Amino acid sequence: MNKQEMAAADPLVPQQTDPVQKPKRQKFGMNRRRNIAGTLFAMSPLLGFFLFSCIPMVLSLYMSFGEMKTFDIFDIEMVGFDNYVFIFTEDPLFFKSILNSFVYSITTVLLRTIFALLIAMLLRSIPRGSKLISAILFIPFVCSVIATSVMWKWVFDYNYGVLNDLMDIFGLPRVDWLHETETAMGVIIVQTVWGNLGFGIILYTAAFAAINRSYIEAAMIDGANRFRMFFSIEFPMISPTTFYLIVMGFIGALQSFANFLVMTPNGGPDFSTLTMVYHVYNSAFGYLNFDYGMGYASALSWVVGIIVILFTAANFWLEKKWVNYDV
């Protein structure tokens, strides 16, 4: 009897048993169920995109070549490219809406980026409470645009607004901020910058924290002043964050609608706050007696979408000239 047989016969020696082997068919079935469940969970975003983005885009493209006076998609009269020709030749407000959109977008993006950068730099010098201040400034960004627009509309109200009450105290004449062409767009710009400022501050704070301190210390040893260190070291390092804020800011600003609808209905005084997206809404629902129908509004929305895409592509082309990813 060899050692293995003697060990097997000894009751004091713990016996090793072979693990139970599960049938391969059962293991395959379990993996298949897991794969099906994982696929279903992964398909939910795709299904949402297909139902709520892809299908509406295809339908709007089809509708843009027709004339519709009702909401029935089967009640459409195909007119070819007449809607697109009308946009560039006969629509009296199309180019005005483009000008308003770009003035609003450029101003809000520049002001938000500059103020966010300055405040983030200021918070770096505060030893305590900087995180609390950042959180407080971030609150408007997560609030409803409708709610904040209503609040600012009350602030700038001619009869009951806080701003006009303060002007009365200092002996200044009241201003109808939301109903004058010189001030209506400025009011919305102030509301937009205030509402989006916290997001830029949070990103810039994180970008400054990620800067390698060895570069700053080397510059200080070489005798570089604060101004030189910012433009030669810090700004190139945070340039990707700046680029992100600019691109996303322009895309969001060119599509702004809710704040304009709440604060300056009907496009404001003399259409001074009529933006591209607001013009699409008015064209679809006849809010300004432009009863062009859903077909014309669909064509207009595609033109607006192409403008946004071209403007975004221009930003990415300019990115190569000033954004630094090597540090």
DRENFIMAR-46895 format. One record per residue (C-alpha): y negated, z, x negated; residue number from 1; residue in one letter. Coordinates in steps of 0.02 Angstrom, whole numbers, always signed. Each point is the difference from the previous one (the first is absolute). Layout:
N
+--------+--------+--------+------+------+
|      Y |      Z |      X | resi | resn |
+--------+--------+--------+------+------+
|      Y |      Z |      X |  NUM |    A |
...
+--------+--------+--------+------+------+
END
This chain:
327
+--------+--------+--------+------+------+
|      Y |      Z |      X | resi | resn |
+--------+--------+--------+------+------+
|     +0 |     +0 |     +0 |    1 |    M |
|   -167 |    -51 |    -75 |    2 |    N |
|   -164 |    +97 |     +8 |    3 |    K |
|    -66 |    -93 |   +152 |    4 |    Q |
|   +159 |    +37 |   +100 |    5 |    E |
|     -2 |   +182 |    -53 |    6 |    M |
|   -182 |    +17 |    +55 |    7 |    A |
|    +39 |    -79 |   +166 |    8 |    A |
|   +145 |   +120 |    +29 |    9 |    A |
|   -101 |   +156 |    -46 |   10 |    D |
|    -78 |    +75 |   +159 |   11 |    P |
|   -135 |    +90 |   -102 |   12 |    L |
|    -72 |   -161 |    -68 |   13 |    V |
|   -128 |    -78 |   +120 |   14 |    P |
|    +62 |   -166 |    +59 |   15 |    Q |
|   -111 |   -155 |     -3 |   16 |    Q |
|     +6 |   -105 |   +154 |   17 |    T |
|    -58 |   -179 |    +13 |   18 |    D |
|   -159 |    -21 |   +102 |   19 |    P |
|    +25 |    -75 |   +168 |   20 |    V |
|    -43 |   -182 |     -8 |   21 |    Q |
|    -94 |    -65 |   +151 |   22 |    K |
|    +54 |   -166 |    +64 |   23 |    P |
|   -108 |   -141 |    -66 |   24 |    K |
|    -22 |    -63 |   +177 |   25 |    R |
|    -83 |   +161 |    +55 |   26 |    Q |
|   -116 |     +1 |   -152 |   27 |    K |
|    -48 |   -180 |    +33 |   28 |    F |
|    -36 |    +40 |   +182 |   29 |    G |
|   -111 |   +147 |    -49 |   30 |    M |
|    -99 |   -107 |   -123 |   31 |    N |
|    -20 |   -136 |   +129 |   32 |    R |
|    -70 |   +122 |   +128 |   33 |    R |
|   -121 |    +67 |   -130 |   34 |    R |
|    -55 |   -175 |    -46 |   35 |    N |
|    -29 |    -44 |   +182 |   36 |    I |
|   -101 |   +159 |    +29 |   37 |    A |
|   -103 |    -29 |   -157 |   38 |    G |
|    -32 |   -180 |    +48 |   39 |    T |
|    -59 |    +50 |   +173 |   40 |    L |
|   -120 |   +129 |    -71 |   41 |    F |
|    -65 |   -125 |   -127 |   42 |    A |
|    -23 |   -133 |   +133 |   43 |    M |
|   -115 |   +106 |   +109 |   44 |    S |
|   -159 |    -45 |    -98 |   45 |    P |
|    +53 |   -182 |     -4 |   46 |    L |
|    +32 |     +3 |   +186 |   47 |    L |
|   -171 |    +76 |    +31 |   48 |    G |
|    -83 |   -131 |   -110 |   49 |    F |
|    +94 |   -139 |    +89 |   50 |    F |
|    -41 |    +61 |   +176 |   51 |    L |
|   -179 |    +59 |    -25 |   52 |    F |
|    -64 |   -111 |   -141 |   53 |    S |
|   +103 |   -157 |    -25 |   54 |    C |
|    +23 |    -51 |   +182 |   55 |    I |
|   -183 |    +34 |    +48 |   56 |    P |
|    -58 |   -102 |   -151 |   57 |    M |
|   +106 |   -149 |    +51 |   58 |    V |
|    -58 |    +13 |   +180 |   59 |    L |
|   -183 |    +13 |    -51 |   60 |    S |
|    +18 |   -154 |   -110 |   61 |    L |
|    +73 |    -95 |   +146 |   62 |    Y |
|   -137 |    +62 |   +117 |   63 |    M |
|   -136 |    -49 |   -123 |   64 |    S |
|    +35 |   -183 |    +36 |   65 |    F |
|    -20 |    +22 |   +187 |   66 |    G |
|   -122 |    +56 |   +133 |   67 |    E |
|    +44 |   +154 |   +102 |   68 |    M |
|   -104 |    +77 |   +138 |   69 |    K |
|   +132 |   +127 |    +48 |   70 |    T |
|   +123 |   +113 |    -91 |   71 |    F |
|   +149 |   -107 |    +50 |   72 |    D |
|    +66 |    -84 |   -156 |   73 |    I |
|    +82 |   -135 |   +104 |   74 |    F |
|   -168 |    -42 |    +80 |   75 |    D |
|    -69 |    -90 |   -153 |   76 |    I |
|    -77 |   -171 |    -23 |   77 |    E |
|    +22 |    -69 |   -175 |   78 |    M |
|   -164 |    -60 |    -76 |   79 |    V |
|    +50 |    -28 |   -181 |   80 |    G |
|   -130 |    +52 |   -128 |   81 |    F |
|   -144 |    +11 |   +124 |   82 |    D |
|     -9 |   +189 |    -13 |   83 |    N |
|    -15 |     -6 |   -189 |   84 |    Y |
|   -131 |   -137 |     +7 |   85 |    V |
|   -100 |   +101 |   +126 |   86 |    F |
|     +2 |   +152 |   -116 |   87 |    I |
|    -90 |    -90 |   -142 |   88 |    F |
|   -111 |   -118 |   +101 |   89 |    T |
|    -51 |    +80 |   +165 |   90 |    E |
|    +33 |   +187 |     -3 |   91 |    D |
|   -175 |    +77 |    -16 |   92 |    P |
|    +63 |   +169 |    -60 |   93 |    L |
|   +141 |    -42 |   -120 |   94 |    F |
|   -104 |    -10 |   -159 |   95 |    F |
|   -106 |   +147 |    +54 |   96 |    K |
|   +157 |   +105 |    +20 |   97 |    S |
|    +58 |    -53 |   -174 |   98 |    I |
|   -167 |    +50 |    -75 |   99 |    L |
|     +3 |   +169 |    +87 |  100 |    N |
|   +180 |    +31 |    -56 |  101 |    S |
|    -36 |    -37 |   -182 |  102 |    F |
|   -161 |   +101 |     -3 |  103 |    V |
|    +92 |   +147 |    +76 |  104 |    Y |
|   +153 |    -19 |   -113 |  105 |    S |
|    -92 |    -21 |   -164 |  106 |    I |
|   -121 |   +142 |    +35 |  107 |    T |
|   +130 |   +125 |    +59 |  108 |    T |
|   +123 |    -37 |   -140 |  109 |    V |
|   -131 |    +12 |   -137 |  110 |    L |
|    -76 |   +161 |    +69 |  111 |    L |
|   +168 |    +82 |    +31 |  112 |    R |
|    +65 |    -44 |   -173 |  113 |    T |
|   -157 |    +57 |    -91 |  114 |    I |
|    -18 |   +163 |    +96 |  115 |    F |
|   +186 |    +39 |    -13 |  116 |    A |
|     -6 |    -27 |   -188 |  117 |    L |
|   -155 |   +109 |    -23 |  118 |    L |
|    +68 |   +141 |   +108 |  119 |    I |
|   +168 |     -5 |    -89 |  120 |    A |
|    -89 |    +13 |   -167 |  121 |    M |
|   -104 |   +145 |    +66 |  122 |    L |
|   +154 |    +92 |    +63 |  123 |    L |
|    +77 |    -11 |   -174 |  124 |    R |
|   -138 |   +114 |    -64 |  125 |    S |
|    +30 |   +132 |   +134 |  126 |    I |
|   +128 |   +125 |    -65 |  127 |    P |
|    +40 |    +75 |   +170 |  128 |    R |
|     -1 |    -67 |   +176 |  129 |    G |
|    +13 |   -185 |    -45 |  130 |    S |
|   +165 |    -21 |    +93 |  131 |    K |
|    -71 |    +85 |   +155 |  132 |    L |
|   -153 |   -112 |     -3 |  133 |    I |
|   +110 |   -155 |    -19 |  134 |    S |
|   +106 |    +54 |   +148 |  135 |    A |
|   -155 |    +28 |   +108 |  136 |    I |
|    -70 |   -171 |    -46 |  137 |    L |
|   +168 |    -80 |    +39 |  138 |    F |
|     +4 |    +66 |   +180 |  139 |    I |
|   -109 |   -141 |    +75 |  140 |    P |
|   +120 |   -130 |    -69 |  141 |    F |
|   +146 |    +67 |   +102 |  142 |    V |
|   -103 |    +23 |   +158 |  143 |    C |
|     -1 |   -126 |   +141 |  144 |    S |
|   -126 |   -141 |    -24 |  145 |    V |
|    -42 |    +10 |   +185 |  146 |    I |
|    -37 |   +186 |    -11 |  147 |    A |
|   -108 |    -13 |   -155 |  148 |    T |
|    -93 |   -150 |    +72 |  149 |    S |
|    -40 |    +96 |   +159 |  150 |    V |
|    -62 |   +146 |   -106 |  151 |    M |
|   -116 |   -110 |   -103 |  152 |    W |
|    -59 |    -87 |   +157 |  153 |    K |
|    -57 |   +170 |    +64 |  154 |    W |
|    -85 |    +38 |   -166 |  155 |    V |
|   -102 |   -161 |     +8 |  156 |    F |
|    -34 |     +5 |   +187 |  157 |    D |
|   -182 |    -32 |    +44 |  158 |    Y |
|    -20 |   +137 |   +130 |  159 |    N |
|   +122 |   +136 |    -54 |  160 |    Y |
|    +44 |    -43 |   -180 |  161 |    G |
|    -10 |   +133 |   -134 |  162 |    V |
|    -86 |   -119 |   -120 |  163 |    L |
|   -142 |    -37 |   +120 |  164 |    N |
|    -19 |   +185 |    +37 |  165 |    D |
|    -24 |    +31 |   -185 |  166 |    L |
|   -127 |   -140 |     -7 |  167 |    M |
|    -97 |    +86 |   +140 |  168 |    D |
|     -6 |   +159 |   -102 |  169 |    I |
|    -80 |    -93 |   -146 |  170 |    F |
|   -119 |    -95 |   +115 |  171 |    G |
|    +84 |   -169 |    -23 |  172 |    L |
|    +20 |   -124 |   +144 |  173 |    P |
|   +171 |    -18 |    +81 |  174 |    R |
|   +102 |   -153 |    -45 |  175 |    V |
|   +124 |    -88 |   +114 |  176 |    D |
|   +124 |    -18 |   -142 |  177 |    W |
|   +140 |    -86 |    +96 |  178 |    L |
|   -108 |   -121 |    +99 |  179 |    H |
|   -110 |    -76 |   -134 |  180 |    E |
|    +53 |   -146 |   -107 |  181 |    T |
|    -71 |    +79 |   -159 |  182 |    E |
|   +101 |   +161 |    +13 |  183 |    T |
|   +158 |    -33 |   +103 |  184 |    A |
|   +104 |    -69 |   -143 |  185 |    M |
|    -63 |   +135 |   -118 |  186 |    G |
|    +61 |   +136 |   +118 |  187 |    V |
|   +176 |    -72 |     +3 |  188 |    I |
|     -1 |    -17 |   -189 |  189 |    I |
|    -44 |   +184 |    -16 |  190 |    V |
|   +140 |    +48 |   +119 |  191 |    Q |
|   +127 |   -108 |    -94 |  192 |    T |
|    -46 |    +64 |   -173 |  193 |    V |
|     +7 |   +180 |    +61 |  194 |    W |
|   +169 |    -27 |    +82 |  195 |    G |
|    +84 |    -84 |   -149 |  196 |    N |
|    -81 |    +94 |   -144 |  197 |    L |
|   +136 |   +133 |    -14 |  198 |    G |
|   +138 |   -126 |    -30 |  199 |    F |
|    -89 |    -69 |   -152 |  200 |    G |
|    -37 |   +174 |    -66 |  201 |    I |
|   +184 |    +47 |     +7 |  202 |    I |
|    +54 |   -157 |    -92 |  203 |    L |
|   -133 |    +15 |   -133 |  204 |    Y |
|    +42 |   +184 |    -27 |  205 |    T |
|   +182 |    -47 |    -31 |  206 |    A |
|    -52 |   -144 |   -113 |  207 |    A |
|   -109 |   +112 |   -108 |  208 |    F |
|   +139 |   +128 |    -13 |  209 |    A |
|   +119 |   -134 |    -65 |  210 |    A |
|   -112 |    -50 |   -145 |  211 |    I |
|    +75 |    +39 |   -170 |  212 |    N |
|   -109 |   +135 |    -77 |  213 |    R |
|    +37 |    -59 |   -176 |  214 |    S |
|   -116 |   -149 |    +26 |  215 |    Y |
|   -142 |   +114 |    +55 |  216 |    I |
|    +27 |   +120 |   -145 |  217 |    E |
|     +3 |   -144 |   -125 |  218 |    A |
|   -163 |    -67 |    +71 |  219 |    A |
|    -81 |   +171 |    -11 |  220 |    M |
|    +53 |    +15 |   -182 |  221 |    I |
|    -78 |   -170 |    -34 |  222 |    D |
|   -164 |    +62 |    +76 |  223 |    G |
|     +0 |   -100 |   +163 |  224 |    A |
|   -115 |    +67 |   +136 |  225 |    N |
|    +50 |    +28 |   +181 |  226 |    R |
|    -72 |   -165 |    +58 |  227 |    F |
|    +94 |    -97 |   -134 |  228 |    R |
|   +165 |    +88 |    +35 |  229 |    M |
|    -10 |    -39 |   +185 |  230 |    F |
|    -32 |   -187 |    -14 |  231 |    F |
|   +111 |    -30 |   -153 |  232 |    S |
|   +147 |   +113 |    +39 |  233 |    I |
|     +2 |    +79 |   +173 |  234 |    E |
|    -58 |   -145 |   +107 |  235 |    F |
|   +126 |   -125 |    -73 |  236 |    P |
|   +137 |   +127 |    +32 |  237 |    M |
|    -48 |    +25 |   +183 |  238 |    I |
|    -36 |   -185 |    +29 |  239 |    S |
|   +166 |    -28 |    +93 |  240 |    P |
|    -51 |   +137 |   +123 |  241 |    T |
|   -171 |    -80 |    +22 |  242 |    T |
|    +80 |   -169 |    +30 |  243 |    F |
|   +116 |    +74 |   +131 |  244 |    Y |
|   -144 |    +83 |    +92 |  245 |    L |
|   -102 |   -160 |     -3 |  246 |    I |
|   +140 |   -112 |    +65 |  247 |    V |
|    +60 |   +118 |   +135 |  248 |    M |
|   -180 |    +41 |    +46 |  249 |    G |
|    -44 |   -183 |    +26 |  250 |    F |
|   +157 |    -35 |   +101 |  251 |    I |
|    -33 |   +149 |   +113 |  252 |    G |
|   -187 |    -33 |    +17 |  253 |    A |
|    +22 |   -183 |    +45 |  254 |    L |
|   +117 |    +55 |   +141 |  255 |    Q |
|   -108 |   +144 |    +65 |  256 |    S |
|    -17 |     +3 |   +188 |  257 |    F |
|    +16 |   +171 |    +83 |  258 |    A |
|   -158 |    +77 |    -72 |  259 |    N |
|   -103 |   -152 |    +47 |  260 |    F |
|    +70 |     +2 |   +177 |  261 |    L |
|    -42 |   +184 |    +24 |  262 |    V |
|   -169 |    +12 |    -86 |  263 |    M |
|    -78 |   -169 |    +41 |  264 |    T |
|    +84 |    -81 |   +152 |  265 |    P |
|    -26 |   -186 |    +32 |  266 |    N |
|    -33 |    -34 |   -183 |  267 |    G |
|   -155 |   +107 |    -15 |  268 |    G |
|   -181 |    -54 |    +19 |  269 |    P |
|    -17 |   -188 |    -22 |  270 |    D |
|   +183 |     -5 |    -59 |  271 |    F |
|    -52 |    +89 |   -161 |  272 |    S |
|   +167 |    +94 |     -7 |  273 |    T |
|   +114 |   -139 |    +65 |  274 |    L |
|   +141 |    -16 |   -127 |  275 |    T |
|   +138 |   -129 |    -12 |  276 |    M |
|   +133 |   +108 |    +82 |  277 |    V |
|   -122 |    +56 |   +135 |  278 |    Y |
|    -38 |   -184 |    +35 |  279 |    H |
|   +186 |    -34 |    +21 |  280 |    V |
|     +9 |   +142 |   +127 |  281 |    Y |
|   -151 |    -63 |    +95 |  282 |    N |
|    +65 |   -178 |     +2 |  283 |    S |
|   +167 |    +55 |    +69 |  284 |    A |
|    -61 |   +115 |   +137 |  285 |    F |
|   -169 |    -76 |    +43 |  286 |    G |
|    -95 |   +159 |    -41 |  287 |    Y |
|   -155 |   -103 |    -46 |  288 |    L |
|    +28 |   -133 |   +132 |  289 |    N |
|    +87 |   -106 |   -131 |  290 |    F |
|   +141 |    -44 |   +118 |  291 |    D |
|    +88 |   -110 |   -126 |  292 |    Y |
|   +168 |    +75 |    +37 |  293 |    G |
|   +147 |    +59 |   -103 |  294 |    M |
|    +26 |   -170 |    -80 |  295 |    G |
|   -170 |     -1 |    -82 |  296 |    Y |
|    +16 |   +183 |    -50 |  297 |    A |
|   +168 |    -38 |    -82 |  298 |    S |
|    -76 |   -142 |   -101 |  299 |    A |
|   -144 |   +113 |    -49 |  300 |    L |
|   +119 |   +137 |    -55 |  301 |    S |
|    +93 |   -121 |   -114 |  302 |    W |
|   -164 |    -54 |    -80 |  303 |    V |
|    -46 |   +182 |    -27 |  304 |    V |
|   +171 |    +35 |    -76 |  305 |    G |
|    -20 |   -146 |   -121 |  306 |    I |
|   -172 |    +63 |    -51 |  307 |    I |
|    +72 |   +172 |    -38 |  308 |    V |
|   +142 |    -76 |   -101 |  309 |    I |
|   -119 |   -109 |   -102 |  310 |    L |
|   -116 |   +145 |    -34 |  311 |    F |
|   +147 |   +108 |    -55 |  312 |    T |
|    +65 |   -139 |   -112 |  313 |    A |
|   -173 |    -13 |    -81 |  314 |    A |
|     +6 |   +186 |    -38 |  315 |    N |
|   +170 |    -19 |    -83 |  316 |    F |
|    -68 |   -145 |   -103 |  317 |    W |
|   -148 |   +105 |    -59 |  318 |    L |
|   +119 |   +144 |    -38 |  319 |    E |
|    +55 |    -84 |   -161 |  320 |    K |
|   -177 |    +11 |    -69 |  321 |    K |
|    -29 |   +186 |    +14 |  322 |    W |
|   +157 |    +99 |    +49 |  323 |    V |
|    +97 |    +75 |   -146 |  324 |    N |
|   +185 |    +45 |    +21 |  325 |    Y |
|    +41 |    +21 |   -185 |  326 |    D |
|    -56 |   +180 |    -23 |  327 |    V |
+--------+--------+--------+------+------+
END
